[in-house]
Amino acid sequence: MKNQHGFTIWFTGLPSCGKTTIAEQIAVILNTKGYKVEQLDGDIVRKIVSKDLGFSKQDRDENIRRAIVLAKTLIDDNTIVLASFVSPYRKLRREARKEIQKFIEVYVRCPIELCIQRDVKGLYKKALEGKLKEFTGVDDPYEEPEYPELIVDTDKESVEESVNKVLKKIEELEYLTT
């Protein structure tokens, strides 16, 4: 393992926009280069750390607060954290930025129509049919980031192009040690 400092890349965007796909590719590249990387994926954190929570606004906020604590703990261990969460509310993303400090917000932007097409879990379909309430992008808002360090447009860029943009931003910010 390389001598490194921890930091967090926080991927935010609508469900099925490509957050996890991009984070997984970055994890592979950084691991191959000898960096210690951990992925915090919204679905996995929900199953393990937040299985007691539902999907109300309060529960989603609590889920993000728990993810913030996990990210901080991993950073303290000099780990690069790739956090993939819808995190629909600006207030909680600001809280994440304040608490984590070494923080790169990446807005994974994608039109909702394409997210609906990509939705392998069928969650948008359930939400549009009224079977799933308070679903982000359907009957609960997604507040776009105001000042993200980076925006990737997954409807216009390949996964590889988005990954390369994120890696370039990490280099520009000089977060990786050599």
Buried (B, 14 or more C-beta within 10 A) or exposed (E): EEEBEBBBBBBBBBBBBBBBBBBBBBBEBBEEEEBBBBBBBBEEBBEEBBEEBEBEEEBBBBBBBBBBEBBBEBBEEBBBBBBBBBBBBBEBBBBBBEBBEBBBBBBBBBEBEBBBEBBEEEBBEBBEEEEBEBBBBBEBEBBBBEEBBBBBBBEEBEBEEBBBBBBEBBEEEEBBEE
